[in-house]
């Protein structure tokens, strides 16, 4: 889907499409730390959820 949108942009305004291709790696590198933080926060929240559910799982309750 992204490629099709880029092709449409290439037809309509080719300088903007070429600029998007050039800038995409820089934007990806800029957003990489936020993705890493998101993965870490998600892991911590899943760990806390597992700790909170441990007594219920140990007693054998069903969902």
C-alpha positions as CSV (number, residue, x, y, z in Angstrom):
1,X,0.0,0.0,0.0
2,X,2.8,2.4,0.8
3,X,4.5,1.7,-2.5
4,X,1.3,2.4,-4.4
5,X,0.9,5.7,-2.5
6,X,4.6,6.6,-3.3
7,X,4.0,5.8,-7.0
8,X,1.0,8.1,-7.1
9,X,3.1,10.8,-5.4
10,X,5.9,10.2,-7.9
11,X,3.4,10.8,-10.8
12,X,1.9,13.9,-9.1
13,X,5.0,15.6,-7.7
14,X,8.2,13.8,-8.4
15,X,10.5,16.2,-6.4
16,X,8.5,15.5,-3.3
17,X,8.6,11.8,-3.9
18,X,12.4,11.8,-4.4
19,X,12.8,13.9,-1.2
20,X,10.7,11.4,0.7
21,X,13.0,8.5,-0.5
22,X,16.1,10.4,0.5
23,X,14.8,11.5,3.9
24,X,13.2,8.2,4.9
25,X,16.4,6.6,6.4
26,X,17.1,9.7,8.5
27,X,13.6,9.8,9.9
28,X,13.9,6.0,10.6
29,X,17.1,6.6,12.5
30,X,15.6,9.5,14.4
31,X,12.6,7.4,15.5
32,X,14.7,4.3,16.4
33,X,15.3,5.3,20.1
34,X,11.6,5.8,20.6
35,X,10.9,2.3,19.3
36,X,13.5,0.9,21.6
37,X,11.9,2.7,24.6
38,X,8.5,1.5,23.5
39,X,9.7,-2.1,23.4
40,X,11.3,-1.8,26.9
41,X,8.2,-0.2,28.4
42,X,6.0,-2.9,26.9
43,X,8.3,-5.5,28.4
44,X,8.2,-4.0,31.8
45,X,4.4,-3.7,31.7
46,X,4.0,-7.3,30.6
47,X,6.4,-8.4,33.4
48,X,4.3,-6.4,36.0
49,X,1.1,-8.0,34.6
50,X,2.6,-11.5,35.0
51,X,3.6,-10.7,38.6
52,X,0.1,-9.5,39.4
53,X,-1.5,-12.6,37.8
54,X,0.8,-15.0,39.4
55,X,-1.3,-15.7,42.5
56,X,-4.4,-16.4,40.4
57,X,-2.4,-18.7,38.1
58,X,-1.0,-20.5,41.1
59,X,-4.4,-21.2,42.5
60,X,-5.6,-22.5,39.1
61,X,-8.3,-20.0,38.3
62,X,-9.6,-19.9,34.7
63,X,-10.1,-16.8,32.6
